[in-house]
Structures are given as C-alpha cells and as structure tokens.
Amino acid sequence: MGSTKFSLLCFITCLVLFSLNFDTYEATEFPVGGKENSWSIPTSPNALNVWAQHERFKIGDSLVFKYDSKNDSVLQVEEGDYKNCIRTKPIQEYKDGNTVIKVNESGAFFFISGADGHCEKGEKLEVIVLSHKHSSLPPALSPNESPAVTTPVVEAPKSSGVRLDLWIIDIFIVAVATLVGIAMF
C-alpha cells in the first residue's frame, strides 16, 4: 500500500513539473490594423504602429495584410529603410492583396507600403515579436523610436490557428495534484 502511494505521488510530481514547463501555444492571425483592409494610408500617421504596440505578437503568429493589389503592396524592409521610406531594396515584396506573413523568430519586423508616397503618409508598420517564454509586452516606443535589431525574414504560412494561453490550466493541475497528495496522507 505504501509503495502505491509513493508511486502515485511520484507520478503526480512528474505531471506537475511537466505541465509547468510545457508552454502550450497556438498561433494567432492578426489582421493588420485590427480590421479588414487596414493596409492603406491611415487617418493619423502613426495609427498602424499604435495598434501594433497594443498587441502581443509571438513566434508562429501571422500578420494578415489586406489591400487593393492594383494600387498597393507590402514590403518587408530593414529598419533604416523603414524610417526613411526607402522602397528600392526590400527584403521581401508581396503584391497579392491578401498577404499572410508568418513570423518564425522573435525580434523587430518592419513593413512599408510599396506604393508611391504611401509610406511617407504613415502606411508603415513596426512589429515586435516576443519569444514564447515572454509574457509581457516590451515598453511602448515613441513614434520615432525603434529598437536596434536586425530584421529577420518572415515567410507566408500555409495555415494558422487561434492563440490559446493555458497558464490557468497549469495552475489548476498544480492545485489538483496538491489536493490529491494531501488526501493520500
């Protein structure tokens, strides 16, 4: 009887430790600007970045750019080209009107419009992607301030899911395991 209790207690301990270290996360698709067809000249010059600063982007998430492909495009660029609206040497160029870009690593990502004069009028976006282990947003940046980070290349995904942070389930498992352990003795 004593070894059964000990085995059960060991099993529960392993389950608790595993659950605390297992970060369950499913990717989220973010419509750029928070709504459909927001990849256009914004009503205020920094509107897209204000939206991005209020979101929590993680590795595996996707940015969805919807726009009129006849009149616009999305360019992923380096930080300097982002700040100066330089369209001549993009890292990546998208022209399909429904661009879905999956971010595969943490860091800063910079996007500008490929249309003449649009970037200068505020159609540009800086996205800070957190690693899976970060639980809070970086401090908000002023409109002219950007972190000095090299820009990783992102790829278009095949599909995506919905974000699911399960830290509450971890707490529940710890509580149940604790109660079972107390009841056993």
C-alpha positions as CSV (number, residue, x, y, z in Angstrom):
1,M,0.0,0.0,0.0
2,G,2.9,2.4,0.9
3,S,4.6,1.8,-2.4
4,T,1.4,2.5,-4.3
5,K,1.0,5.9,-2.6
6,F,4.7,6.7,-3.3
7,S,4.3,5.7,-7.0
8,L,1.2,7.9,-7.3
9,L,2.9,10.8,-5.6
10,C,5.9,10.4,-8.0
11,F,3.5,10.4,-11.0
12,I,1.7,13.5,-9.8
13,T,5.0,15.3,-9.2
14,C,6.2,14.5,-12.7
15,L,2.8,15.6,-14.1
16,V,3.1,18.9,-12.3
17,L,6.7,19.6,-13.3
18,F,5.9,18.7,-16.9
19,S,2.8,20.9,-17.0
20,L,4.8,23.9,-15.6
21,N,7.4,23.6,-18.3
22,F,5.1,22.8,-21.2
23,D,4.1,26.1,-22.8
24,T,1.0,25.3,-24.9
25,Y,0.5,27.9,-27.6
26,E,-1.3,28.1,-30.9
27,A,-0.6,30.9,-33.4
28,T,-2.9,33.8,-33.9
29,E,-3.7,35.6,-37.2
30,F,-3.6,39.3,-36.8
31,P,-5.4,41.5,-39.4
32,V,-3.0,44.4,-39.7
33,G,-4.5,47.5,-38.1
34,G,-7.1,45.3,-36.3
35,K,-9.6,45.1,-39.1
36,E,-10.0,44.2,-42.7
37,N,-8.4,46.3,-45.4
38,S,-6.4,48.4,-42.9
39,W,-3.2,48.3,-45.1
40,S,-3.8,51.7,-46.6
41,I,-2.9,55.3,-45.8
42,P,-4.1,55.7,-42.2
43,T,-6.2,58.6,-40.9
44,S,-3.4,59.5,-38.5
45,P,0.3,59.0,-39.5
46,N,1.2,56.5,-36.7
47,A,-2.2,54.6,-36.4
48,L,-0.8,51.3,-37.5
49,N,2.1,51.4,-35.0
50,V,-0.3,52.4,-32.2
51,W,-2.3,49.3,-33.0
52,A,0.8,47.1,-33.1
53,Q,2.0,48.4,-29.7
54,H,-1.2,47.2,-28.1
55,E,-0.9,43.7,-29.5
56,R,1.2,40.8,-28.2
57,F,2.9,39.1,-31.2
58,K,4.6,35.8,-30.6
59,I,6.7,33.4,-32.7
60,G,4.3,31.5,-35.0
61,D,1.7,34.3,-35.3
62,S,0.8,35.7,-38.7
63,L,0.1,39.2,-39.9
64,V,-2.7,39.5,-42.5
65,F,-2.3,42.4,-44.9
66,K,-5.5,43.1,-46.9
67,Y,-5.2,45.7,-49.6
68,D,-6.0,46.5,-53.3
69,S,-3.3,44.7,-55.2
70,K,-3.7,47.0,-58.2
71,N,-2.7,50.1,-56.2
72,D,-0.6,48.8,-53.3
73,S,1.8,46.2,-52.0
74,V,3.7,45.2,-48.8
75,L,7.4,45.5,-48.5
76,Q,9.4,43.9,-45.6
77,V,12.4,46.2,-45.2
78,E,15.4,46.9,-42.9
79,E,15.0,49.4,-40.0
80,G,16.8,52.2,-41.8
81,D,14.7,51.8,-45.0
82,Y,11.5,51.7,-42.8
83,K,12.5,55.0,-41.1
84,N,13.3,56.7,-44.4
85,C,10.6,55.0,-46.5
86,I,13.1,53.5,-49.0
87,R,11.3,51.1,-51.3
88,T,14.3,50.2,-53.6
89,K,15.8,47.2,-51.7
90,P,13.1,45.2,-49.8
91,I,13.9,42.0,-48.0
92,Q,10.6,40.6,-49.3
93,E,7.9,42.0,-51.6
94,Y,4.2,41.0,-51.5
95,K,1.6,42.0,-54.2
96,D,-1.3,39.6,-53.9
97,G,-3.8,41.8,-52.0
98,N,-4.2,39.2,-49.2
99,T,-0.7,38.7,-47.8
100,V,-0.3,36.4,-44.8
101,I,3.1,36.6,-43.2
102,K,4.1,34.1,-40.5
103,V,6.8,35.3,-38.1
104,N,9.2,32.5,-37.2
105,E,11.5,34.2,-34.7
106,S,11.4,37.0,-32.2
107,G,12.6,40.5,-32.9
108,A,11.6,43.6,-34.8
109,F,9.9,43.4,-38.2
110,F,9.5,46.4,-40.5
111,F,6.9,46.8,-43.3
112,I,6.2,49.7,-45.6
113,S,3.8,50.3,-48.5
114,G,5.2,49.7,-52.0
115,A,3.0,52.5,-53.4
116,D,4.4,55.9,-54.2
117,G,4.1,58.3,-51.3
118,H,2.1,55.9,-49.0
119,C,4.9,55.2,-46.5
120,E,5.5,58.9,-46.1
121,K,1.8,59.3,-45.2
122,G,2.1,56.7,-42.5
123,E,1.4,53.4,-44.3
124,K,4.1,51.5,-42.5
125,L,4.3,49.1,-39.6
126,E,6.8,48.0,-37.0
127,V,6.0,44.7,-35.2
128,I,7.9,43.4,-32.2
129,V,7.6,39.7,-31.9
130,L,8.1,38.1,-28.4
131,S,9.6,34.7,-27.8
132,H,7.2,32.0,-26.4
133,K,8.6,32.5,-22.9
134,H,7.9,36.2,-22.6
135,S,4.6,37.1,-21.0
136,S,4.6,40.8,-21.3
137,L,4.9,43.5,-23.9
138,P,8.1,45.5,-24.3
139,P,7.9,49.1,-23.2
140,A,6.0,51.3,-25.7
141,L,8.2,53.1,-28.1
142,S,7.7,56.7,-29.1
143,P,6.7,57.2,-32.8
144,N,10.2,58.0,-33.9
145,E,12.0,55.4,-31.7
146,S,12.8,51.8,-32.8
147,P,14.9,49.1,-31.2
148,A,18.2,48.4,-32.9
149,V,17.6,44.9,-34.0
150,T,18.3,43.2,-37.3
151,T,15.2,42.3,-39.2
152,P,14.6,38.6,-39.7
153,V,13.0,37.3,-42.8
154,V,9.4,36.0,-42.4
155,E,7.6,33.5,-44.6
156,A,4.0,33.2,-45.7
157,P,2.3,30.3,-43.8
158,K,0.0,27.6,-45.2
159,S,-2.4,27.8,-42.2
160,S,-2.8,29.2,-38.7
161,G,-4.9,28.7,-35.6
162,V,-6.1,30.7,-32.7
163,R,-4.0,31.8,-29.7
164,L,-4.5,29.8,-26.6
165,D,-2.6,30.7,-23.4
166,L,-3.1,27.8,-20.9
167,W,-1.3,29.1,-17.8
168,I,-4.6,28.8,-15.9
169,I,-4.7,25.1,-16.7
170,D,-1.2,24.8,-15.3
171,I,-2.3,26.4,-12.0
172,F,-5.4,24.1,-11.9
173,I,-3.2,20.9,-12.4
174,V,-0.9,22.1,-9.6
175,A,-3.9,22.7,-7.3
176,V,-5.5,19.3,-8.1
177,A,-2.2,17.5,-7.6
178,T,-1.6,19.2,-4.3
179,L,-5.1,18.2,-3.1
180,V,-4.6,14.6,-4.2
181,G,-1.2,14.5,-2.5
182,I,-2.7,15.9,0.8
183,A,-5.6,13.4,0.6
184,M,-3.3,10.5,0.2
185,F,-1.5,11.2,3.5
